[in-house]
Amino acid sequence: MSKPVLQVKNLHKIYGKKNQNQYHALDHVSFTINEGEFVGIMGPSGAGKTTLLNVISTLDDASEGTIEIAGTNITSMKQNQLADFRSEQLGFIFQDFNLLENLTVYENIALPLSLQGVSSKKIKPNVEKVAQRLGIESILKKYPVTISGGQKQRVAAARALVHEPAMILADEPTGALDSKNAKSLMETIMDLNENHDVSIMLVTHDPLSASYCQRIMFIQDGKLYKEINRNSTREVFHQQILNVLAEFSG
Ligand SMILES: Nc1ncnc2c1ncn2[C@@H]1O[C@H](COP(=O)(O)OP(=O)(O)OP(=O)(O)O)[C@@H](O)[C@H]1O
């Protein structure tokens, strides 16, 4: 049986101070993501998706509840421990790539390892391996300004993976890409999940990107609303996702 990589128990997030206008952005949410799973988070605007991602990413703190990542309870950690935990155990892919323009593609990918103080001799094979997986070996010497949006996102994905984190957290990774590059990136991410056992949690509004996941959790008003699994083709799953989204707008 697979082990949980992420266990969220009774997670509650309140914005605003006591005795003032408070907003319950997450309302006692519990779920588990197992090692090697590829799970999407969807829901209408304001549902709490970004809040959930930020709290799991350790960028924001929970008001109540616990979060365990790879067996470590991050809700009881101090700020400096959290920073180390985040850089060792998590990989991030954002909509706007977040590449450093004055570093080469190689240096951008190497960054998580350089920051951990890994020697350049040890970094090289890791960067080369992950660049090969993402099909970007030929652009390692280039600077971000000279590569396409699709290539930039592959570089960002390589950087998220190079330190072999317990889990990848992706926030609208295809948001800035055209449909051809979006499809190609999602196929690559799906391949990383299926063939290299990378555990992924993806927040997206895009039903097509979401259809590459194995499971989608829909949230509404800070609560889990529904969960669906991909049991047949991606096309069928895409339609099932559209059907649930229609329930929100209906
Ligand atoms: N810092 C904050 N202070 C107060 N309220 C906040 C704060 N951040 C978010 N909220 C509120 O919490 C709720 C959930 O917001 P969140 O950004 O998590 O939703 P979302 O599902 O990611 O929405 P979207 O799809 O539009 O990005 C919203 O009603 C939002 O207004």
The ligand as an ORCA input file, in Angstrom:
! r2SCAN-3c Opt
* xyz 0 1
  N      -5.224     37.889      3.096
  C      -6.546     37.790      3.080
  N      -7.322     38.489      3.931
  C      -8.662     38.366      3.947
  N      -9.363     37.555      3.131
  C      -8.662     36.825      2.255
  C      -7.219     36.905      2.168
  N      -6.812     36.055      1.198
  C      -7.934     35.486      0.695
  N      -9.027     35.939      1.334
  C     -10.418     35.536      1.078
  O     -10.491     34.126      1.260
  C     -11.336     33.540      0.268
  C     -10.593     32.457     -0.467
  O      -9.593     33.046     -1.270
  P      -8.623     32.215     -2.199
  O      -7.689     33.188     -2.841
  O      -8.017     31.109     -1.417
  O      -9.637     31.620     -3.275
  P      -9.332     30.881     -4.662
  O     -10.181     29.689     -4.692
  O      -7.862     30.690     -4.823
  O      -9.839     31.956     -5.718
  P      -9.313     32.255     -7.200
  O      -9.748     31.094     -8.015
  O     -10.035     33.509     -7.563
  O      -7.825     32.427     -7.142
  C     -11.792     34.684     -0.647
  O     -13.094     35.079     -0.270
  C     -10.812     35.799     -0.370
  O     -11.411     37.052     -0.528
*
